């Protein structure tokens, strides 16, 4: 069994204050020197849970910061505003965000996050038609083409989430997952000289976590629906220790 380094819960738009409190107060213990546990609860709740998350040794992540520092962008949240609330980490480029954002805007978001924040999890992944055409690797590498030229590369983590696997009960294609993660790692190392961590996301749950934890190339997981039940999430933590 391979010991994982990161387990990040993405609550998407499912959180309530009660749910987040229950989640944080019922997490099992873990060694924060060996394993990073993170939570993206929804930006509305970030400031509320800064103190409790620190007590529980859980990193808080924003879900979708703006591509701009400030200005007439109603409804958006900037990295400067996140920092003002003591939030220093974020996701960027999740497939559910990419539906309404061009690659250019995602790149702008990524750059400003890398400039200002401490840790940036960049989400990449291919749709079903690209997967079926066996063009997955070239597709996701195109999503990183500009990132490799930005400052702050030591701040980034890549989360590979095949879009066709998110929120489904499809059988894991471990051969494909390993092929993709190996290709991404090799590309990033060749371009940057850095061993940038790669997470896997895409219907990770308590039932398949042990199988995923046998994969040596995976550095951790970005978990959606399965993270909403803290008991399931605790099973995932136990499997990753």
CORURWO-V344927 format. One record per helix or strand of 2 or more residues. SS is the DSSP state (@ for helix, = for strand). FROM is the first residue (numbers start at 1). TO is the last residue. If there is no record, write none. Layout:
# CORURWO-V344927
SS:FROM:TO
SS:FROM:TO
This chain:
# CORURWO-V344927
=:6:10
@:17:25
=:36:40
@:43:45
@:47:55
=:58:60
@:79:84
=:89:92
@:95:98
@:103:116
=:119:124
@:128:132
@:136:142
@:147:149
@:153:155
=:156:161
@:163:165
@:174:192
=:198:201
@:209:212
=:220:223
@:225:228
@:230:240
